[in-house]
Amino acid sequence: MFSKLTQWLGTRRRDRALRDYAIDDALWQATLERLPFLARLAAPDLARLREMTSLFIAQKEFSTAHDLELTDAMTVAIAAQACLPVLNLSLDLYRGWVGVIVYPGEFVIRKTVEDEDGVVHEVEQDASGEAWEGGPVVLSWEDAQMTGGSDAYNVVIHEFAHKLDMLNGEADGHPPLVRRWHAPLDSSGWADVFDHAYDHFCAQVDAVPQRRWTRFERDSLIDPYAADHPSEFFAVCSEALFVAPEAFEAAYPELYRLLARYYRQDPAQVGLAFTTA
Ligand SMILES: [Zn+2]
């Protein structure tokens, strides 16, 4: 009885959110044109993405910094890209926090880092995005618009991949696996492929001579920044899976398959290979 009532309330809330936050055709069309990788989705999946985008906007609080004007185009573009990774998982994976903060361009983050001698320093660095554990996602709008080119860059997917990774504690490139979605893949199966690929990528990056660095950085499908930490490798590879899937699959077939199983999407094929649970 109670669960039926909860379910009924949930359905009513969902229907209301879909109605109150409906995305009109012209805006949705403009969003798809700006984000060409979404065209890989088959029509029914795109329709689900549109609904999920409305629900995301209903659940989250968008705000801006430095007097940036928040537009519907901005909100829908960010929400649609945030929803793409969880389209065949669940929007519930983004529960527990509400803020999406948009800066006009790069912003400064302050971090404490420990050096080799164990001394803790406060450092400032420019960032295009940041995901806080249990807190907001912060994005540079200028960088958020730089997607869809020939490289695999997508700061929105990157930060939301961190959010998924944080579901089982500090981001470490090992997001939680859910039996009903991911079995028989388990954490040791994940580690076999992912850790190996990360070590291999780091060795590759370390081997680049100084004089070839600029060229390597430009030509590498996976941004060398991914060698910083396993969590960055997971986030950068997630960008590649959705934005440049053919190139990613060709260069890293095992890793492609692992991420495709995790997200339950196979973007290198036209349309989705998996149905929803
Ligand atoms: Zn990152």
Residues whose N, C-alpha, C, O or C-beta is under 5 A from the ligand:
A	BS01	ZN	E232 A235
